[in-house]
Amino acid sequence: GESGLLTPKQVGNFWDPASVFITIGCTLFIIVASFPPSALKDIPKHFKVLMNTKGNNPLAIIDELVDLAQVARKNGLLALEERGNQQEDPFFKQCIMLIVDNNDADQAREIMMNDIEQSSARHEAGAGMYDRGSSVAPAFGMVGTLVGLINMLKGMNMDSAEGAGNIGPAMGTALITTLYGCILAHMIFGPIANQLRQRDEEEMLCKLIIVEGIMSIQAGSNPKALREKLLTFVAQRQREGGGEQKGGKGEGAE
């Protein structure tokens, strides 16, 4: 019947400016108050990461590392400097330059791993902002509901038919804030935090592959053996997909 349909008029029932102000406004205020300006400036970067559909492609990185290993075996580590300067990824470039400069192997690995840890910590802090929003949005939804109920009860006049008739609309308005809080938490902030963490895991996997590959190149590994070693970082189904998975997402070793 008609009661089961969400008509345009019924959609309008879910819009309430005061509820938007209380739920969204207060949630954003708490986020701004809880994090330093430097963290808030990174919010546009977070959405840029989320909009990047290409993702990370560990198989392409493995191909590049094997190619670098062949160059190193043929012409020596110093020949990698030119290839390093051509790299767009600053982390990949840094790792190549570390072995070109003949740094101690243990020291080079330590520098690379510190870079990975710091990058992961920054990404986790970014996801933490959306966790914070996800936790406070339902609370302010409840605050809005309490404010609405208090105003409703204060203005209630059961002696008149008009006063009793206002209970339904007033109650609906009071509950809208709880709805807004749930939508903010579970349909916006929560998924954003999860997506950022997933992208971080993909990036960390690719960086670990780079570290292992670069250190193996410095140790003089055979290119074919290097490929087999690095493929252990990639899920079996992705290896079988090979080049078909353009921009495939990295997954942990199985």
N, C-alpha and C positions, 0 to 999 in steps of 0.2 A: 504494500500500500504506500500512500504518499508519506506516511510517518517514517518509513525507513529510508527515505531519500534525503540527502543534504542539499536543500534548496538554497538559492542565493540569499534569501531572507535569513535562513538558519545560519549560513556562513557569517552573516553580519552579527549574529549573536556572540561570536567569539572575538569580536574586536572591542577593546575597551582601552582608551588612551591612558587612563589613570593606572590601570593594571600594567600596561607596558612600562610606564615610568617607574613604578615600584619594583617590578621584577627585573627588567633589563637594565634600567638606570642604576639601581642599587648594586646589582651584580657587577656591572662594569666599574662602578666606583670602588668596590672592594678589590677588584683585580688591579686597578690603577694604584690603589693605596698599598697593596701588598707586594708590589714588585718595583724595582728601580727603573728609572727612565731608559737605561741602556737595554733592559730586557723588553720593555714595551716597544722600543724602536724596531725590534726584530719581528714584530707581528706581520708586517707586509712580506718579509722573507718566508715566514711560515706558509702563507697562502701561495706564494710563488712555488714553494716545494710541493704543496698539495696539488697545484695545477699542472705540474710537470708530469705528463703522462709517459714520457720516455723511460723514466726510472733508471736503474743501474743495470748494466749488462756485464756480469762477471765473465761470460764466455769471450766477449770482445777484449776484456782486460787480459785474460789468459793468452789469447792470440798475440796481443801486443808484447807481453812478457816473453813469450817463446821467440818472437821475432828479435827482441832485444838480446836474448841469450845467444842466438845465432850470430848476431853482429859482434857481441863481446868475444865469443870463441874465435871468430875469424880475425878481428882487428884489435882486440883488447878492450879493457874497460874505458879507456880514454875516448874511444870512438863513440861511446854512448852520450857524450856531452851534447853533441849536436841534436841527437834524438830527444834528449831531455829538454832542450830549449824549445822544441816543437810541441811539447805536451801542453795541452790546455788545462788539465787538472793540476792545480798547484801542489797537491800532496804527491802525486805520481812524479812530478818534476823534482820535488825536494828529495824523494827517495833515490832517484837516479843520480842526482848530484852528490848525494852522500857517499855513494860507492865510487863515483868518478874522482872525488877528492881524496880517495884512499884513506878514509877514516877507519878507525878500528871497527871490526865487524860488530862486536858487542855494543860498542858505543853507538854505532849507527842504528842498530835494532832498538836500543833504548830510546833514542830520539824519535824514531818512527812510532813506537808504542805509546810514548808520552803524548804525541800529537793526536793519536787515535783516542786516548783516554780523555783528553781535554775537549776534543770535538764532541765525543759522546756525552760528556757532562753538560756541555752547552745545549745540546739537543734535548737532554732530559729536563733541563731547567725550562726550556721552551714548552715542552709538553706539560710540565707542572703548572704552568699558568692556566691551561685549559682544564686541568684537573681541579684547580681551585675554583674556576667558574662553575664546573659541573657539581661541585659540592655545595656552593653557596646559593645557586639558582633555586633549588627546591625550598631552601630555608626562607628566601625572600618571597617565594610563591606563597608559603604558609603565612608569612608576615602580612602580605597583602590580603589574604583571606581573613585573617583576624581583624585587620583594620576594617574591612568591608562588613564583617559580622557585627563588630562593635557599633559602627554607624547605623547598621540596619536595626539593631536592638534598641539603640537610643531613640531612633525616629519612629519606632513601632507604636501604633495606636490601635489597639484591638477593639476600641469602642466604636470605630467607624468602619464601614465597609471598604472605604478607600485605603485605610491603613492596612487592613488584612490583605487586600489585593496587591499591595506593593511587596509582600514578603517574597513571592516567587521571583520577580525580576531582580530584587536586591540580593537574594541568595545566589542567583546565577552570576551576578557581577562579582560577588565576593569569591566565588569558586574559580573564576577565570584566571586569577593570579596563580593558583596552584597548577592549573593547566599550563600556563606560560613557563612556570619554573621547571616542570617535567620536560617540556619540549626543549627548552634551552639546555638542560643537563644531558638528556639522553639522545637528542637528535642533532645537537650542534656541538657543544663542548666535548662530550664524550667521544664521538667519532673523530673529531679533529685530533684529540690527544692520541687516540689509537693509531691513526694514520701517520702522525709524526713519528711515533715510536717504531712503526713498521718501516718507514723510510730510513730511519736511523739504523735499524738492523741491516737493511740492504746495503747502506753505505759502509757500515762497519765491516761487513763481509768482504766487500770489494777492496777495502783498504787492507784487510788482513791478507787477502790474496796478493796484493801488491807487495806487502812487506815480505811475505814468504818467497815470492818470485824474485824480488830484488836481492835478497840475501843469498838465494840459491845461485843467482847469476854471479854474485861476487865470489862464491865458493867454486865457480867453474862447472856448474851442473850441465849435463847433457840436455839439449833442448827437448828431446823426446821424453826423457825421464822427468823433466820439469813440468811438461804438460800433464803427464799422468799424476804427478804429485798435486798440482794445483786443482785438477778436476775433482779431487776428493773433497774439496770445499763446496762443490756444487751438487745439488740434489740430482739423483739418478735420472728422473724424468726430464730434467732440463738438459742434461748431457745428451740424452737420446734425441731431444728436440733440436739440439745443435743450433745452427744459424737461423732456424725458422723462428726462434723466439727473439725477434728484434726488440731490444729494450726490455728483455726479460727481467724478472725480479729475482734478486739474490735470495738464497735460502741457506740455512746452516747445513753443515756437513751431516750426512746420515750414516 
